[in-house]
Amino acid sequence: MKIVFMEADTLGTDVDLTAFNEIGEVVIYPKSEPELNAERIQDADIIISNKIPMNEELLANCSNLKLVCVTATGTNNLDLPYLASRGIKAANVKGYSTDSVAQHTFALLFYVYEKLHFYDHYVKSGEYVKSDIFSVFDVRFHELAGKRFGIVGLGAIGKKVAEIARLFGCEVVYYSTSGKNNDSTYRRVTKEELFRESDIVSIHAPLNEDTRDLVGREELAMMKKDAVLLNLGRGPIVNQEALAEALEQDKIGGAGLDVLTVEPMAADNPLLRIQDSTKLIITPHIAWATVEARQRCVDEVRENIKAFLRGEERNIV
């Protein structure tokens, strides 16, 4: 059984992959190299990848291939009809990053909501040393308690964020992008009400035809002037030019993003115009990437493979 990691660096170099040696021959490539990828997997029985599209162009000559494992929950890089036509199974990983993404959601929120960049700079620049009082009130911020926290995408991560928001005293509402999600714990609202009435809008939805460009000029114009937008779902859910304009024109209070339309970030991304860190923080798709979550992801992939070899369909998509 030959197992090929196509882009192991996307898991970090500090995760332990040695347990895969118990299953079969393991070949590890650190990065995707498009001109070499097809050759590298030609005799693989199992492929483990993250962002590389699994389609006919790549897999046509993989005569031994039985299973494709993605080190992620999203399956948008899998050509599922093609894989099915070949009898190749595919498995993803679920739930490994729920705690990590929820934690990072609030890290982004508080950075902009409490204007932490301003206050950190105030102290480190020496201004606090010159102050004649013990505090400073130049930039206002607010309590979360009593605010409305709107969630787009009430899956496992959305529910974890909702649970934490309630502990801060927020009123949690949600919008179902598919129209099919009903949850008795939280009040479901229309998209218009969520954007118009929420103090925080936090996106945790997958990317699909219902969510692409879900947040554009119209939705941003609905938001409160001091509201904060968070996107920890997928980059194309938020129109980046529209968001840049909204921040430049002070139409919303701020934004925290962990995902972008193109990753790594494109040099012409309009959000690079926003250099005011009290308005915008962008992290490089790391919400999922705590040490614990990355190792958990690897362990889950290993369990998927072991189950597949036993004839079980664990996390098969």
Phi and psi restraints in degrees (value plus and minus 20) as a CYANA .aco file:
   2 LYS   PHI    -123.0   -83.0
   2 LYS   PSI     103.7   143.7
   3 ILE   PHI    -132.5   -92.5
   3 ILE   PSI     106.8   146.8
   4 VAL   PHI    -138.8   -98.8
   4 VAL   PSI      99.5   139.5
   5 PHE   PHI    -104.8   -64.8
   5 PHE   PSI      99.0   139.0
   6 MET   PHI    -107.1   -67.1
   6 MET   PSI     -46.4    -6.4
   7 GLU   PHI    -172.1  -132.1
   7 GLU   PSI      45.4    85.4
   8 ALA   PHI     -83.3   -43.3
   8 ALA   PSI     -45.7    -5.7
   9 ASP   PHI     -83.1   -43.1
   9 ASP   PSI     -40.2    -0.2
  10 THR   PHI     -91.1   -51.1
  10 THR   PSI     -28.2    11.8
  11 LEU   PHI    -120.6   -80.6
  11 LEU   PSI     -27.9    12.1
  12 GLY   PHI      69.8   109.8
  12 GLY   PSI     137.3   177.3
  13 THR   PHI    -110.6   -70.6
  13 THR   PSI     -19.7    20.3
  14 ASP   PHI    -123.2   -83.2
  14 ASP   PSI     -12.6    27.4
  15 VAL   PHI    -115.1   -75.1
  15 VAL   PSI     130.8   170.8
  16 ASP   PHI    -113.6   -73.6
  16 ASP   PSI      95.8   135.8
  17 LEU   PHI    -125.6   -85.6
  17 LEU   PSI     -17.6    22.4
  18 THR   PHI     -83.9   -43.9
  18 THR   PSI     -47.5    -7.5
  19 ALA   PHI     -83.9   -43.9
  19 ALA   PSI     -40.9    -0.9
  20 PHE   PHI     -87.6   -47.6
  20 PHE   PSI     -41.6    -1.6
  21 ASN   PHI     -84.5   -44.5
  21 ASN   PSI     -40.2    -0.2
  22 GLU   PHI     -93.6   -53.6
  22 GLU   PSI     -38.0     2.0
  23 ILE   PHI    -112.0   -72.0
  23 ILE   PSI     -58.3   -18.3
  24 GLY   PHI     159.4   199.4
  24 GLY   PSI    -184.8  -144.8
  25 GLU   PHI     -92.0   -52.0
  25 GLU   PSI     109.6   149.6
  26 VAL   PHI    -137.3   -97.3
  26 VAL   PSI     108.7   148.7
  27 VAL   PHI    -140.1  -100.1
  27 VAL   PSI     108.5   148.5
  28 ILE   PHI    -138.7   -98.7
  28 ILE   PSI     101.7   141.7
  29 TYR   PHI    -129.7   -89.7
  29 TYR   PSI     111.0   151.0
  30 PRO   PHI     -90.4   -50.4
  30 PRO   PSI     -58.0   -18.0
  31 LYS   PHI    -155.3  -115.3
  31 LYS   PSI     134.5   174.5
  32 SER   PHI     -90.0   -50.0
  32 SER   PSI     113.7   153.7
  33 GLU   PHI    -150.9  -110.9
  33 GLU   PSI      78.3   118.3
  34 PRO   PHI     -68.8   -28.8
  34 PRO   PSI     -56.3   -16.3
  35 GLU   PHI     -95.8   -55.8
  35 GLU   PSI     -34.2     5.8
  36 LEU   PHI    -134.1   -94.1
  36 LEU   PSI     -32.9     7.1
  37 ASN   PHI     -77.2   -37.2
  37 ASN   PSI     -67.2   -27.2
  38 ALA   PHI     -82.0   -42.0
  38 ALA   PSI     -60.4   -20.4
  39 GLU   PHI     -86.8   -46.8
  39 GLU   PSI     -58.4   -18.4
  40 ARG   PHI     -83.5   -43.5
  40 ARG   PSI     -48.6    -8.6
  41 ILE   PHI    -129.0   -89.0
  41 ILE   PSI     -10.3    29.7
  42 GLN   PHI     -77.2   -37.2
  42 GLN   PSI     -56.3   -16.3
  43 ASP   PHI    -132.0   -92.0
  43 ASP   PSI       0.9    40.9
  44 ALA   PHI     -96.9   -56.9
  44 ALA   PSI     122.4   162.4
  45 ASP   PHI    -110.0   -70.0
  45 ASP   PSI     -53.8   -13.8
  46 ILE   PHI    -156.0  -116.0
  46 ILE   PSI     113.0   153.0
  47 ILE   PHI    -133.0   -93.0
  47 ILE   PSI     117.4   157.4
  48 ILE   PHI    -140.3  -100.3
  48 ILE   PSI     100.9   140.9
  49 SER   PHI    -166.0  -126.0
  49 SER   PSI     158.6   198.6
  50 ASN   PHI    -147.0  -107.0
  50 ASN   PSI     -89.9   -49.9
  51 LYS   PHI    -122.3   -82.3
  51 LYS   PSI     -31.5     8.5
  52 ILE   PHI     -91.0   -51.0
  52 ILE   PSI     107.1   147.1
  53 PRO   PHI     -81.8   -41.8
  53 PRO   PSI     107.5   147.5
  54 MET   PHI    -117.3   -77.3
  54 MET   PSI      75.9   115.9
  55 ASN   PHI    -162.3  -122.3
  55 ASN   PSI    -198.3  -158.3
  56 GLU   PHI     -81.9   -41.9
  56 GLU   PSI     -57.4   -17.4
  57 GLU   PHI     -77.0   -37.0
  57 GLU   PSI     -60.7   -20.7
  58 LEU   PHI    -104.0   -64.0
  58 LEU   PSI     -58.5   -18.5
  59 LEU   PHI    -121.7   -81.7
  59 LEU   PSI     -19.5    20.5
  60 ALA   PHI     -73.8   -33.8
  60 ALA   PSI     -56.5   -16.5
  61 ASN   PHI    -120.7   -80.7
  61 ASN   PSI      -7.4    32.6
  62 CYS   PHI    -109.1   -69.1
  62 CYS   PSI      62.8   102.8
  63 SER   PHI     -93.1   -53.1
  63 SER   PSI     -41.4    -1.4
  64 ASN   PHI    -115.9   -75.9
  64 ASN   PSI     -26.3    13.7
  65 LEU   PHI     -85.3   -45.3
  65 LEU   PSI     109.2   149.2
  66 LYS   PHI    -139.2   -99.2
  66 LYS   PSI     -49.1    -9.1
  67 LEU   PHI    -168.5  -128.5
  67 LEU   PSI     114.8   154.8
  68 VAL   PHI    -133.4   -93.4
  68 VAL   PSI     105.2   145.2
  69 CYS   PHI    -131.5   -91.5
  69 CYS   PSI     107.7   147.7
  70 VAL   PHI    -122.3   -82.3
  70 VAL   PSI     116.6   156.6
  71 THR   PHI    -108.1   -68.1
  71 THR   PSI      35.3    75.3
  72 ALA   PHI    -187.1  -147.1
  72 ALA   PSI     150.3   190.3
  73 THR   PHI    -108.0   -68.0
  73 THR   PSI     -60.0   -20.0
  74 GLY   PHI     -85.1   -45.1
  74 GLY   PSI     122.1   162.1
  75 THR   PHI    -138.2   -98.2
  75 THR   PSI      -2.1    37.9
  76 ASN   PHI     -87.8   -47.8
  76 ASN   PSI     -35.4     4.6
  77 ASN   PHI    -109.6   -69.6
  77 ASN   PSI     -18.8    21.2
  78 LEU   PHI    -121.2   -81.2
  78 LEU   PSI     106.2   146.2
  79 ASP   PHI    -104.9   -64.9
  79 ASP   PSI      64.5   104.5
  80 LEU   PHI     -82.9   -42.9
  80 LEU   PSI     -60.4   -20.4
  81 PRO   PHI     -80.4   -40.4
  81 PRO   PSI     -60.5   -20.5
  82 TYR   PHI     -85.8   -45.8
  82 TYR   PSI     -65.6   -25.6
  83 LEU   PHI     -79.3   -39.3
  83 LEU   PSI     -62.8   -22.8
  84 ALA   PHI     -82.9   -42.9
  84 ALA   PSI     -58.4   -18.4
  85 SER   PHI     -85.0   -45.0
  85 SER   PSI     -44.3    -4.3
  86 ARG   PHI    -115.5   -75.5
  86 ARG   PSI     -25.2    14.8
  87 GLY   PHI      53.9    93.9
  87 GLY   PSI       2.2    42.2
  88 ILE   PHI    -114.2   -74.2
  88 ILE   PSI     106.3   146.3
  89 LYS   PHI    -104.6   -64.6
  89 LYS   PSI     136.6   176.6
  90 ALA   PHI    -155.8  -115.8
  90 ALA   PSI     121.6   161.6
  91 ALA   PHI    -154.4  -114.4
  91 ALA   PSI     120.4   160.4
  92 ASN   PHI    -133.1   -93.1
  92 ASN   PSI    -194.0  -154.0
  93 VAL   PHI    -143.4  -103.4
  93 VAL   PSI     110.3   150.3
  94 LYS   PHI    -138.2   -98.2
  94 LYS   PSI     123.3   163.3
  95 GLY   PHI      57.4    97.4
  95 GLY   PSI     -22.8    17.2
  96 TYR   PHI     -90.5   -50.5
  96 TYR   PSI     -44.6    -4.6
  97 SER   PHI    -135.1   -95.1
  97 SER   PSI      -9.9    30.1
  98 THR   PHI     -75.4   -35.4
  98 THR   PSI     -72.2   -32.2
  99 ASP   PHI     -84.7   -44.7
  99 ASP   PSI     -59.2   -19.2
 100 SER   PHI     -85.7   -45.7
 100 SER   PSI     -65.9   -25.9
 101 VAL   PHI     -87.9   -47.9
 101 VAL   PSI     -59.4   -19.4
 102 ALA   PHI     -82.2   -42.2
 102 ALA   PSI     -62.9   -22.9
 103 GLN   PHI     -79.9   -39.9
 103 GLN   PSI     -65.7   -25.7
 104 HIS   PHI     -89.1   -49.1
 104 HIS   PSI     -50.7   -10.7
 105 THR   PHI     -75.2   -35.2
 105 THR   PSI     -65.8   -25.8
 106 PHE   PHI     -98.0   -58.0
 106 PHE   PSI     -46.4    -6.4
 107 ALA   PHI     -82.0   -42.0
 107 ALA   PSI     -66.4   -26.4
 108 LEU   PHI     -84.2   -44.2
 108 LEU   PSI     -63.8   -23.8
 109 LEU   PHI     -78.6   -38.6
 109 LEU   PSI     -71.7   -31.7
 110 PHE   PHI     -88.3   -48.3
 110 PHE   PSI     -49.3    -9.3
 111 TYR   PHI     -79.5   -39.5
 111 TYR   PSI     -63.6   -23.6
 112 VAL   PHI    -110.4   -70.4
 112 VAL   PSI     -54.0   -14.0
 113 TYR   PHI     -88.7   -48.7
 113 TYR   PSI     -57.6   -17.6
 114 GLU   PHI    -119.8   -79.8
 114 GLU   PSI     -10.7    29.3
 115 LYS   PHI      33.3    73.3
 115 LYS   PSI      25.4    65.4
 116 LEU   PHI     -85.4   -45.4
 116 LEU   PSI     -50.7   -10.7
 117 HIS   PHI     -80.7   -40.7
 117 HIS   PSI     -64.3   -24.3
 118 PHE   PHI     -79.9   -39.9
 118 PHE   PSI     -67.9   -27.9
 119 TYR   PHI     -92.4   -52.4
 119 TYR   PSI     -53.8   -13.8
 120 ASP   PHI     -83.5   -43.5
 120 ASP   PSI     -65.0   -25.0
 121 HIS   PHI     -86.4   -46.4
 121 HIS   PSI     -57.2   -17.2
 122 TYR   PHI     -76.8   -36.8
 122 TYR   PSI     -62.8   -22.8
 123 VAL   PHI     -93.7   -53.7
 123 VAL   PSI     -69.8   -29.8
 124 LYS   PHI     -91.3   -51.3
 124 LYS   PSI     -42.0    -2.0
 125 SER   PHI     -98.2   -58.2
 125 SER   PSI     -31.7     8.3
 126 GLY   PHI      76.5   116.5
 126 GLY   PSI     -23.6    16.4
 127 GLU   PHI     -83.2   -43.2
 127 GLU   PSI     -54.8   -14.8
 128 TYR   PHI     -87.2   -47.2
 128 TYR   PSI     -51.7   -11.7
 129 VAL   PHI     -82.0   -42.0
 129 VAL   PSI     -53.6   -13.6
 130 LYS   PHI    -104.8   -64.8
 130 LYS   PSI     -29.1    10.9
 131 SER   PHI     -87.8   -47.8
 131 SER   PSI     125.4   165.4
 132 ASP   PHI    -119.7   -79.7
 132 ASP   PSI     -17.0    23.0
 133 ILE   PHI    -152.6  -112.6
 133 ILE   PSI     145.2   185.2
 134 PHE   PHI     -99.1   -59.1
 134 PHE   PSI     -31.6     8.4
 135 SER   PHI    -152.5  -112.5
 135 SER   PSI     157.5   197.5
 136 VAL   PHI    -165.2  -125.2
 136 VAL   PSI     122.1   162.1
 137 PHE   PHI    -146.8  -106.8
 137 PHE   PSI       4.2    44.2
 138 ASP   PHI     -85.2   -45.2
 138 ASP   PSI     -56.0   -16.0
 139 VAL   PHI    -142.1  -102.1
 139 VAL   PSI     100.4   140.4
 140 ARG   PHI    -101.1   -61.1
 140 ARG   PSI     130.5   170.5
 141 PHE   PHI    -164.5  -124.5
 141 PHE   PSI     149.6   189.6
 142 HIS   PHI    -148.0  -108.0
 142 HIS   PSI     143.8   183.8
 143 GLU   PHI     -95.8   -55.8
 143 GLU   PSI     131.2   171.2
 144 LEU   PHI     -98.9   -58.9
 144 LEU   PSI     -51.0   -11.0
 145 ALA   PHI     -75.3   -35.3
 145 ALA   PSI     110.7   150.7
 146 GLY   PHI      66.2   106.2
 146 GLY   PSI     -25.2    14.8
 147 LYS   PHI    -107.3   -67.3
 147 LYS   PSI     137.9   177.9
 148 ARG   PHI    -112.9   -72.9
 148 ARG   PSI     106.0   146.0
 149 PHE   PHI    -130.6   -90.6
 149 PHE   PSI      88.0   128.0
 150 GLY   PHI    -116.6   -76.6
 150 GLY   PSI     107.9   147.9
 151 ILE   PHI    -134.7   -94.7
 151 ILE   PSI     109.1   149.1
 152 VAL   PHI    -123.7   -83.7
 152 VAL   PSI      88.5   128.5
 153 GLY   PHI      80.3   120.3
 153 GLY   PSI      67.3   107.3
 154 LEU   PHI    -118.7   -78.7
 154 LEU   PSI      39.2    79.2
 155 GLY   PHI    -107.5   -67.5
 155 GLY   PSI    -175.1  -135.1
 156 ALA   PHI     -80.4   -40.4
 156 ALA   PSI     -64.5   -24.5
 157 ILE   PHI     -90.9   -50.9
 157 ILE   PSI     -64.3   -24.3
 158 GLY   PHI     -77.4   -37.4
 158 GLY   PSI     -59.9   -19.9
 159 LYS   PHI     -88.6   -48.6
 159 LYS   PSI     -57.5   -17.5
 160 LYS   PHI     -84.7   -44.7
 160 LYS   PSI     -62.2   -22.2
 161 VAL   PHI     -83.0   -43.0
 161 VAL   PSI     -61.5   -21.5
 162 ALA   PHI     -80.7   -40.7
 162 ALA   PSI     -62.5   -22.5
 163 GLU   PHI     -80.6   -40.6
 163 GLU   PSI     -63.8   -23.8
 164 ILE   PHI     -88.7   -48.7
 164 ILE   PSI     -62.2   -22.2
 165 ALA   PHI     -79.1   -39.1
 165 ALA   PSI     -59.5   -19.5
 166 ARG   PHI     -84.2   -44.2
 166 ARG   PSI     -55.6   -15.6
 167 LEU   PHI     -84.8   -44.8
 167 LEU   PSI     -48.0    -8.0
 168 PHE   PHI    -102.0   -62.0
 168 PHE   PSI     -21.3    18.7
 169 GLY   PHI      70.5   110.5
 169 GLY   PSI      -1.8    38.2
 170 CYS   PHI    -103.8   -63.8
 170 CYS   PSI     132.6   172.6
 171 GLU   PHI    -108.6   -68.6
 171 GLU   PSI      99.1   139.1
 172 VAL   PHI    -119.0   -79.0
 172 VAL   PSI     108.9   148.9
 173 VAL   PHI    -148.0  -108.0
 173 VAL   PSI     143.3   183.3
 174 TYR   PHI    -164.4  -124.4
 174 TYR   PSI     138.2   178.2
 175 TYR   PHI    -140.7  -100.7
 175 TYR   PSI     108.7   148.7
 176 SER   PHI    -112.8   -72.8
 176 SER   PSI      96.2   136.2
 177 THR   PHI     -90.0   -50.0
 177 THR   PSI     -47.4    -7.4
 178 SER   PHI    -108.7   -68.7
 178 SER   PSI     -38.8     1.2
 179 GLY   PHI      60.3   100.3
 179 GLY   PSI     -16.2    23.8
 180 LYS   PHI    -127.5   -87.5
 180 LYS   PSI     -34.6     5.4
 181 ASN   PHI    -105.7   -65.7
 181 ASN   PSI      98.4   138.4
 182 ASN   PHI    -143.0  -103.0
 182 ASN   PSI     108.3   148.3
 183 ASP   PHI    -150.2  -110.2
 183 ASP   PSI     105.1   145.1
 184 SER   PHI     -95.0   -55.0
 184 SER   PSI     -36.7     3.3
 185 THR   PHI     -97.1   -57.1
 185 THR   PSI     -55.0   -15.0
 186 TYR   PHI    -142.5  -102.5
 186 TYR   PSI     134.5   174.5
 187 ARG   PHI    -103.9   -63.9
 187 ARG   PSI     106.2   146.2
 188 ARG   PHI    -106.1   -66.1
 188 ARG   PSI     114.5   154.5
 189 VAL   PHI    -149.6  -109.6
 189 VAL   PSI     148.8   188.8
 190 THR   PHI     -93.5   -53.5
 190 THR   PSI     143.1   183.1
 191 LYS   PHI     -79.1   -39.1
 191 LYS   PSI     -62.5   -22.5
 192 GLU   PHI     -81.8   -41.8
 192 GLU   PSI     -64.8   -24.8
 193 GLU   PHI     -86.2   -46.2
 193 GLU   PSI     -59.8   -19.8
 194 LEU   PHI     -80.6   -40.6
 194 LEU   PSI     -67.4   -27.4
 195 PHE   PHI     -92.9   -52.9
 195 PHE   PSI     -53.3   -13.3
 196 ARG   PHI     -96.1   -56.1
 196 ARG   PSI     -55.9   -15.9
 197 GLU   PHI    -125.4   -85.4
 197 GLU   PSI     -33.0     7.0
 198 SER   PHI    -101.5   -61.5
 198 SER   PSI     124.3   164.3
 199 ASP   PHI    -106.5   -66.5
 199 ASP   PSI     -49.2    -9.2
 200 ILE   PHI    -150.4  -110.4
 200 ILE   PSI     112.7   152.7
 201 VAL   PHI    -136.2   -96.2
 201 VAL   PSI      98.1   138.1
 202 SER   PHI    -139.8   -99.8
 202 SER   PSI     100.6   140.6
 203 ILE   PHI    -119.8   -79.8
 203 ILE   PSI     105.4   145.4
 204 HIS   PHI    -157.2  -117.2
 204 HIS   PSI      14.7    54.7
 205 ALA   PHI    -117.6   -77.6
 205 ALA   PSI     136.5   176.5
 206 PRO   PHI     -96.5   -56.5
 206 PRO   PSI     145.4   185.4
 207 LEU   PHI    -110.7   -70.7
 207 LEU   PSI     101.9   141.9
 208 ASN   PHI    -174.9  -134.9
 208 ASN   PSI    -192.3  -152.3
 209 GLU   PHI     -85.5   -45.5
 209 GLU   PSI     -42.2    -2.2
 210 ASP   PHI    -102.4   -62.4
 210 ASP   PSI     -42.3    -2.3
 211 THR   PHI    -131.1   -91.1
 211 THR   PSI     -35.6     4.4
 212 ARG   PHI     -80.7   -40.7
 212 ARG   PSI     108.1   148.1
 213 ASP   PHI      36.5    76.5
 213 ASP   PSI      11.7    51.7
 214 LEU   PHI     -81.2   -41.2
 214 LEU   PSI     -54.6   -14.6
 215 VAL   PHI    -130.8   -90.8
 215 VAL   PSI      87.7   127.7
 216 GLY   PHI    -148.8  -108.8
 216 GLY   PSI    -178.7  -138.7
 217 ARG   PHI     -78.5   -38.5
 217 ARG   PSI     -60.2   -20.2
 218 GLU   PHI     -83.0   -43.0
 218 GLU   PSI     -66.4   -26.4
 219 GLU   PHI     -89.0   -49.0
 219 GLU   PSI     -60.2   -20.2
 220 LEU   PHI     -86.0   -46.0
 220 LEU   PSI     -53.6   -13.6
 221 ALA   PHI     -87.9   -47.9
 221 ALA   PSI     -45.4    -5.4
 222 MET   PHI     -93.1   -53.1
 222 MET   PSI     -45.7    -5.7
 223 MET   PHI     -91.0   -51.0
 223 MET   PSI     134.4   174.4
 224 LYS   PHI     -83.3   -43.3
 224 LYS   PSI     132.1   172.1
 225 LYS   PHI     -83.3   -43.3
 225 LYS   PSI     -48.1    -8.1
 226 ASP   PHI    -127.5   -87.5
 226 ASP   PSI      -6.5    33.5
 227 ALA   PHI     -94.2   -54.2
 227 ALA   PSI     134.7   174.7
 228 VAL   PHI    -135.0   -95.0
 228 VAL   PSI     113.1   153.1
 229 LEU   PHI    -124.5   -84.5
 229 LEU   PSI     110.3   150.3
 230 LEU   PHI    -141.0  -101.0
 230 LEU   PSI     115.2   155.2
 231 ASN   PHI    -147.5  -107.5
 231 ASN   PSI      89.5   129.5
 232 LEU   PHI    -143.8  -103.8
 232 LEU   PSI       2.6    42.6
 233 GLY   PHI    -115.4   -75.4
 233 GLY   PSI    -115.2   -75.2
 234 ARG   PHI    -157.9  -117.9
 234 ARG   PSI     125.1   165.1
 235 GLY   PHI     -74.8   -34.8
 235 GLY   PSI     -67.7   -27.7
 236 PRO   PHI     -86.3   -46.3
 236 PRO   PSI     -24.0    16.0
 237 ILE   PHI     -87.9   -47.9
 237 ILE   PSI     -49.9    -9.9
 238 VAL   PHI    -130.7   -90.7
 238 VAL   PSI     107.8   147.8
 239 ASN   PHI     -93.0   -53.0
 239 ASN   PSI      95.3   135.3
 240 GLN   PHI     -90.0   -50.0
 240 GLN   PSI     -57.1   -17.1
 241 GLU   PHI     -85.2   -45.2
 241 GLU   PSI     -61.9   -21.9
 242 ALA   PHI     -83.4   -43.4
 242 ALA   PSI     -59.7   -19.7
 243 LEU   PHI     -87.5   -47.5
 243 LEU   PSI     -62.3   -22.3
 244 ALA   PHI     -79.1   -39.1
 244 ALA   PSI     -63.9   -23.9
 245 GLU   PHI     -83.4   -43.4
 245 GLU   PSI     -61.7   -21.7
 246 ALA   PHI     -83.5   -43.5
 246 ALA   PSI     -58.1   -18.1
 247 LEU   PHI     -92.6   -52.6
 247 LEU   PSI     -60.6   -20.6
 248 GLU   PHI     -83.4   -43.4
 248 GLU   PSI     -55.6   -15.6
 249 GLN   PHI    -115.5   -75.5
 249 GLN   PSI      -9.9    30.1
 250 ASP   PHI      34.8    74.8
 250 ASP   PSI      17.5    57.5
 251 LYS   PHI     -99.2   -59.2
 251 LYS   PSI     -45.5    -5.5
 252 ILE   PHI    -151.2  -111.2
 252 ILE   PSI     147.1   187.1
 253 GLY   PHI     -98.2   -58.2
 253 GLY   PSI     -49.4    -9.4
 254 GLY   PHI     152.0   192.0
 254 GLY   PSI     154.9   194.9
 255 ALA   PHI    -168.8  -128.8
 255 ALA   PSI     126.6   166.6
 256 GLY   PHI    -149.5  -109.5
 256 GLY   PSI     101.7   141.7
 257 LEU   PHI    -145.1  -105.1
 257 LEU   PSI     120.4   160.4
 258 ASP   PHI    -136.3   -96.3
 258 ASP   PSI     -25.1    14.9
 259 VAL   PHI    -153.9  -113.9
 259 VAL   PSI     128.8   168.8
 260 LEU   PHI    -153.4  -113.4
 260 LEU   PSI     144.0   184.0
 261 THR   PHI     -81.4   -41.4
 261 THR   PSI     -62.2   -22.2
 262 VAL   PHI    -141.0  -101.0
 262 VAL   PSI     108.7   148.7
 263 GLU   PHI    -150.4  -110.4
 263 GLU   PSI     111.5   151.5
 264 PRO   PHI     -76.7   -36.7
 264 PRO   PSI     144.6   184.6
 265 MET   PHI     -79.7   -39.7
 265 MET   PSI     114.0   154.0
 266 ALA   PHI     -94.7   -54.7
 266 ALA   PSI     126.6   166.6
 267 ALA   PHI     -84.0   -44.0
 267 ALA   PSI     -44.3    -4.3
 268 ASP   PHI    -119.8   -79.8
 268 ASP   PSI      -3.6    36.4
 269 ASN   PHI     -80.6   -40.6
 269 ASN   PSI     105.1   145.1
 270 PRO   PHI     -83.4   -43.4
 270 PRO   PSI     -40.3    -0.3
 271 LEU   PHI     -91.6   -51.6
 271 LEU   PSI     -35.1     4.9
 272 LEU   PHI     -86.7   -46.7
 272 LEU   PSI     -35.4     4.6
 273 ARG   PHI     -90.1   -50.1
 273 ARG   PSI     -42.1    -2.1
 274 ILE   PHI    -111.1   -71.1
 274 ILE   PSI      79.2   119.2
 275 GLN   PHI    -120.0   -80.0
 275 GLN   PSI     -21.4    18.6
 276 ASP   PHI    -103.2   -63.2
 276 ASP   PSI      87.1   127.1
 277 SER   PHI     -97.3   -57.3
 277 SER   PSI     -24.7    15.3
 278 THR   PHI     -99.5   -59.5
 278 THR   PSI     -35.3     4.7
 279 LYS   PHI    -120.0   -80.0
 279 LYS   PSI     -52.7   -12.7
 280 LEU   PHI    -165.9  -125.9
 280 LEU   PSI     112.6   152.6
 281 ILE   PHI    -147.0  -107.0
 281 ILE   PSI     114.1   154.1
 282 ILE   PHI    -145.0  -105.0
 282 ILE   PSI     107.2   147.2
 283 THR   PHI    -131.7   -91.7
 283 THR   PSI     131.1   171.1
 284 PRO   PHI    -104.2   -64.2
 284 PRO   PSI      47.5    87.5
 285 HIS   PHI      30.8    70.8
 285 HIS   PSI      35.8    75.8
 286 ILE   PHI    -137.7   -97.7
 286 ILE   PSI     -17.9    22.1
 287 ALA   PHI     -76.9   -36.9
 287 ALA   PSI     -54.3   -14.3
 288 TRP   PHI    -102.4   -62.4
 288 TRP   PSI     -29.2    10.8
 289 ALA   PHI    -120.9   -80.9
 289 ALA   PSI       9.1    49.1
 290 THR   PHI     -81.2   -41.2
 290 THR   PSI     137.9   177.9
 291 VAL   PHI     -75.5   -35.5
 291 VAL   PSI     -64.5   -24.5
 292 GLU   PHI     -84.3   -44.3
 292 GLU   PSI     -62.0   -22.0
 293 ALA   PHI     -88.2   -48.2
 293 ALA   PSI     -58.7   -18.7
 294 ARG   PHI     -86.7   -46.7
 294 ARG   PSI     -61.0   -21.0
 295 GLN   PHI     -88.1   -48.1
 295 GLN   PSI     -57.5   -17.5
 296 ARG   PHI     -82.2   -42.2
 296 ARG   PSI     -59.9   -19.9
 297 CYS   PHI     -80.6   -40.6
 297 CYS   PSI     -67.9   -27.9
 298 VAL   PHI     -81.2   -41.2
 298 VAL   PSI     -64.5   -24.5
 299 ASP   PHI     -81.8   -41.8
 299 ASP   PSI     -58.3   -18.3
 300 GLU   PHI     -88.3   -48.3
 300 GLU   PSI     -57.8   -17.8
 301 VAL   PHI     -81.7   -41.7
 301 VAL   PSI     -64.1   -24.1
 302 ARG   PHI     -80.2   -40.2
 302 ARG   PSI     -62.6   -22.6
 303 GLU   PHI     -86.3   -46.3
 303 GLU   PSI     -54.6   -14.6
 304 ASN   PHI     -80.9   -40.9
 304 ASN   PSI     -63.7   -23.7
 305 ILE   PHI     -86.4   -46.4
 305 ILE   PSI     -65.4   -25.4
 306 LYS   PHI     -80.8   -40.8
 306 LYS   PSI     -61.3   -21.3
 307 ALA   PHI     -85.5   -45.5
 307 ALA   PSI     -61.7   -21.7
 308 PHE   PHI     -79.6   -39.6
 308 PHE   PSI     -62.0   -22.0
 309 LEU   PHI     -89.5   -49.5
 309 LEU   PSI     -40.6    -0.6
 310 ARG   PHI    -107.6   -67.6
 310 ARG   PSI     -22.1    17.9
 311 GLY   PHI      69.1   109.1
 311 GLY   PSI      -5.9    34.1
 312 GLU   PHI    -120.3   -80.3
 312 GLU   PSI     128.8   168.8
 313 GLU   PHI    -122.9   -82.9
 313 GLU   PSI      53.2    93.2
 314 ARG   PHI    -105.5   -65.5
 314 ARG   PSI      97.7   137.7
 315 ASN   PHI      38.6    78.6
 315 ASN   PSI       5.4    45.4
 316 ILE   PHI     -91.9   -51.9
 316 ILE   PSI     113.6   153.6
